[in-house]
Amino acid sequence: MHSPRLKKATQVCFQGCCPNPTVRGPLPEAEQPIAKTSSTSAACRRNFAATTASSLFPSTNFTNHESIPSLQESFVQFIKAYPKYSDTAPVDQIRAREYGHLELSNHVSLDYIGVGLFSQSQVMSQYRSAISAPTSSPPASDFPLFGINFKSVSLKSQLLHGGEGSELESAIKKRIMDFLNISQNDYAMVFTVNRSAAFKLVAESYPYQSSRKLLTVYDHESEALSSMINTSGKRGARVMAAEFKWPRLRIHSAKLRKMIMRKKKKKKHRGLFVFPLQSRMSGASYSYQWMTLAQEHGWHVLLDACALGPKDMDSFGLSLFHPDFLICSFYKVFGENPTGFGCLFVKKSVVPVLEASAGAGIVSITPAKNLLPFPEDSSGTDTELEQIGIKQEAATEEKTEKDIAPLSNIECRCLDHVDSLGLTVISSRSRYLINWLVTAVMKLQHPNRLDNFPLVTIYGPRGKFDRAAALAFNICDWKRETVEPALVQKLADRNHISLGNGMLHHVWFADKADEEKHKFCRAKEKGGNAHHRINVVTAALTFLANFEDVYRLWAFIAQFLDADFVEKERWRYTALNQKTIEV
């Protein structure tokens, strides 16, 4: 028997040309829907792939960075390949009007993903109003930024007895839940200092004594996941992880399905299944139906929504697949202030099974003027943050409720912009940009080689209709050696481009793929014979990214076609009396 939710989800997904990316990736083989496939959907995907392959640099490779087309020439070809990109012009209008700092700074931010709360124009207009006001400080309702106070309370206690909080906190909570299309009747929500704190809170509170397993589905390492794994292991959890097939990093379906469906002896929950809908590092997308398979076999499900596109949650997904926990995060202003907070949602029916915990990391949202000096980036150690939190909590208790001005009409203009654009515009724009970027970097090849050796190795999906707007890659020099990702990141910053770097893990190589693997550059691999950890450079596109952003990244990467590029940059640093880059 197949779940009726699977059948309904498939039917919804295949309406039109698959504008909704929430049913993602290869489905578990045992869970293939019995619904009739849509020829329209299949044709849409095939046509997109064919257009990308045939229209972008057909039969062309670039072996010299000076030979790549100009920005204007590339944009003309881009529009020919993706004529509907012009339908996303409202994004450019919003970017020019509300986020002028992205143009004035001449800096491309591709190092973090997620959704902001406010626009830069909104912040500046409120700031100008504040400094011109007759009073020394503006009402909290007029100023969009906020602060956070640490709370000494367990997660379970906060969920059961925390209440709605101040008017400001209640207003922000309502706006976020409306944005995510999450019902307050079904879920309770707490604010956390960051994403990592949300993961750790779940690990500290989950009943591992009766539900002993933790199963994660991540192709990369992250501080948040490591914190959850370490805490869960100390509490007696048996930790398991999905594996990903090299080089496209598809889920090893047979192994994951076996771990999910393993028979249980008693009628109780197996444990916690932690699942992202897409990789924030490689851009690989996964199907919602893995959640269904886990739920139907007795797992609690934590959905990690931190890497989702800004409107991906506003879909049929949560109305059909109710995760027990959901984690996401929001920052303040994109390209200027990535600090913010994490959000942890817990299904109300699950709250009674949670266990008491220390609760470190839970915060309340306060007007900025009520804060003591606080490190905005929350980058201190847990002990330092806890000490600051205790001081802030004590200071807050001394204030009366009347000292805190309401912010019940809070305006989150960035969320408003995303709502006005809608899912189709945002997802289509990112689809065009990321697929152009993937195709463009694959056209860069080292000169004077008979084997057409590529400059860039991509880990994860290449040209694909439903890939996420994130890219994991390595740059290889003419000797087939990997250029250290940290060095690439430094050189990119010199070219006013912010990139990230990270570690892919749980990468699975089949024996027959070993020979093919070594045709590519030798990445810095560690581990046993079957699994590898690969250090990579990462880039992520937000909904505000434009064609010039991806073109500038391509032009930067192309400079590595010059065998002396790194050495020239080292001498350039010396000539400018700056610190020499350490290779």
Sequence and secondary structure as in RCSB ss.txt:
>XXXX:A:sequence
MHSPRLKKATQVCFQGCCPNPTVRGPLPEAEQPIAKTSSTSAACRRNFAATTASSLFPSTNFTNHESIPSLQESF
VQFIKAYPKYSDTAPVDQIRAREYGHLELSNHVSLDYIGVGLFSQSQVMSQYRSAISAPTSSPPASDFPLFGINF
KSVSLKSQLLHGGEGSELESAIKKRIMDFLNISQNDYAMVFTVNRSAAFKLVAESYPYQSSRKLLTVYDHESEAL
SSMINTSGKRGARVMAAEFKWPRLRIHSAKLRKMIMRKKKKKKHRGLFVFPLQSRMSGASYSYQWMTLAQEHGWH
VLLDACALGPKDMDSFGLSLFHPDFLICSFYKVFGENPTGFGCLFVKKSVVPVLEASAGAGIVSITPAKNLLPFP
EDSSGTDTELEQIGIKQEAATEEKTEKDIAPLSNIECRCLDHVDSLGLTVISSRSRYLINWLVTAVMKLQHPNRL
DNFPLVTIYGPRGKFDRAAALAFNICDWKRETVEPALVQKLADRNHISLGNGMLHHVWFADKADEEKHKFCRAKE
KGGNAHHRINVVTAALTFLANFEDVYRLWAFIAQFLDADFVEKERWRYTALNQKTIEV
>XXXX:A:secstr
   HHHHHHHHHHTSTT   TTS S   GGG   S   HHHHHHHHHHHHHHHHHSSTT  B SGGGS  HHHHH
HHHHHH GGGGGGHHHHHHHHHH THHHHT  EE S  SEESS HHHHHHHHHHHHHSSSSS  GGG   EEEEE
    HHHHHHH  S SHHHHHHHHHHHHHHT  TTTEEEEEESSHHHHHHHHHHHS TTTS EEEE  SB  HHH
HHHHHHHHHTT EEEE  EETTTTEE HHHHHHHHH   SSSS  EEEEEESB TTT  B  THHHHHHHHTTEE
EEEE TTS TTTTSSSHHHH   SEEEEEEEEETTTEEEEEEEEEEETTTGGG      TTEEEEEEGGG  S  
TT  S HHHHHHHHHHHHHHHHTS GGGS   TT   HHHHHHHHHHHHHHHHHHHHHHHHHHHHHHTBB SS T
T  BSEEEES  S TT  SEEEEEEB TTSBB  HHHHHHHHHHTTEE EEEEEEEEE  GGGHHHHTTS B  E
ESSSSEEEEEEEEEE  TT  HHHHHHHHHHHHGGGSTTHHHHHHHHHHHTT      
